[in-house]
Amino acid sequence: MPMRNMPIRRKLMTINLLTSSTVLLLTCTAFITYEIITLQRNMLQGYATRAQIIAANSTAALAFQNEADATDVLAALKTDRRIIVACIYNNAGEMFAKFPTNASIGDFPARPDKSGYRRGHLEIFCPIVQGDRSLGTVFLQADLSALTDRYLAYTWLAAGIIAGSILVAYLLSRMLQKQISVPILALAETAYAISKRRDFSVRAVKFVNDETGLLTDAFNEMLSQIQKQNRTLMESETRVRAVVNSALSAVVVIDAEGKIADWNVRAEQMFGWTHAEALGRELAETIIPPCHREAHRRGMKHFLASGEGPVLNRLTEMSALRRDGSEFPVELSISPMKSGDLVAFCGFVTDITERKLAEAEIQKLNNTLEQRVVERTAQLEAANKELEAFSYSVSHDLRAPLRAIDGFSQAVQEDYGAQLPDEGRRYLQTIRAGAQRMGVLIDDLLAFARLSRTPLTNRAVKTDDLVRDVIKDLNPQQQGRQIEIQIGELPACQGDAALLKQVWVNLLSNAFKYTGNRNPAVIEIGCKLEPDWNVYFVRDNGAGFDMKYAHKLFGVFQRLHRADEYEGTGVGLAIVQRVIHRHGGRVWVEAALDRGATFYFTLKGETKT
């Protein structure tokens, strides 16, 4: 088994054993090498010393050519069993004496040479010198078996030391590796358990306070952070899933290959495929009708190649396919999603079957409505003609009898008034007042009716000048009274000046009329600016009224005070409302009984060019 695949226990033990063995082997090798070199040097020195001693003892024998003495000197070497042969050469390089005496001439070098190791033996050559005169040379040949024996002894010793050391190292490694392997294995087992069960609440046990302890603490802290992030992620995913599943549209996510990657509850209901069934299916084969599938695949390829798509990020109406094969109209929006090199597409699909039915029904109703509008227009034109005829009749047929009643009543009063009792004269006055009041009512009613038919002349109106002209025209109503008129800034507006003058006339006339019992009477005219609108108002400190009757105020002939208290026909405010509505504005009032009233109305501001 390769070392990288070994369990950590075996790795630690193997590393310790390899390290120990390597150190021991190198140490023993160095020691043996040193001992062998030292032994060789000592042997060389020892035999060189012996050769020098023999040379010193052989000078006399060579000087007197006494071969027997030379042989006796060499005979002293017999005590050293490692000496194989020895001899003495004379000055001419010829063998003079030898040891042992029975040795063959071939066992000796032919001539003296240099000392050294030759043919597995140690050969020593030492010159024999007497004074300054060389007499010859001593030759010794020693056996090197001592070195071989020492080699074997050292080898066995080293092997024993290495074997014993490896055994001790193995036992120590087996015992001490637990200090490292146990915490690491605990971390590994914890990591494996987390990866299998996806349970980030598991924590590794801390055994020691060294670096492995720090590693364990860091690992547990990392698990805590992962657990927290995982919980947050799960909560976020749950919220997102809840939002997606609560969506009224079907949410469909596909990958770059067009395979369905997500499918919400609404999609299950809409298309008939469950979430488990839809995942991994090709979208084109699942919900796209056959006539659109090829276009869908081409669009996918085009986007992946260019990053553009004609239907992306926009609403598109098309037909979709249910599981049972039925087609129905949908509104589709597709958005690309990129995360690094990954590309996906999120589609929101809305069933618009009911909307299409409603649109068809609306179209049908529109067609019917157009016909009804034509019919109602014809009816309205007929009604307008009848109204014009009625107005003409009112203007001519009713006015003549009223003028006759008023005229003859006046004639009777003037010609025969003196002959009538007081009661009779009072009756005649009442008849005349009724006829005159009826005439005023007819005039107001005709004016109100004409408002609907009078075309608007829309132009810029200088409101300040218009109001001052109206106040001037109403000057008779101010005679003999103490009236304070406060006019604020009145910006110009857009409208029909003639019709707007009727508005100001009616509102200011009411203000003069209903402040008749105030001394002084205070009338305030002003304007508040709003975006696109001018809000004009007329405020007085007059009689006012109860706001619970305000809804009756702008109706025709509606009055909130008795005729004997304040004169009028009840048409003026109806005219005000009709004019303001025709200008697109609105009118309202705020009041309190005996505390005055404020009338508001809105008009478009002056158009700036």
Buried (B, 14 or more C-beta within 10 A) or exposed (E): EEEEEEEBBBBBBEEBBEEBBEEBBEBBEEBBEEBBEEBBEEBBEBBBEBBBBBBBBBBBBBEEEBBEBBBBBBBBBEEBEBBBBBBBBBBEEEBBBBBBEEBEEEEBBEEBEEBEBEEEBBBBBBBBBBEEEEBBBBBBBBBBEEBEEBBEEBEEBBEEBBEEBBEEBBEEBEEEBBEBBBBBBBBBEBBEEBEEEEEBEBBBEBBEEEEBEEBBEEBBEEBEEEBEEEEEEEEEEEEEEEEBBEBEBBBBBBBBEBBBBBBBBBBBEBBBBEBEBBBEBBBBEBBBBEEBBEBBBEBBEEBEEEEEBEBBEEEEEBEBBEBEEEEBBBBBBBEBEEEEEEBBBBBBBBBBEEBEEEEEEEEEEEEEEEEEEEEEEEEEEEEEEEBEEBBEEBEEEEBEEBEEBBEBBBEBBEEEBEEBEEEBBEBBBEBBEBBBBBBEBBBBBBBBBEBEEBEEEEEBBBBBEBBBBBBEBBEEBBEEEEBEBEEEEBBBBBBBBEBBBBBBBBBBBBBBBBBBEBEEBBBBBBBEEEEEBBBBBBBBBBBBBEBEEBEEBBEBEBBBBEEEEBEBBBBBBBBBBBBBBBBEBBBBBBBEEEEBBBBBBBBBBBEEE
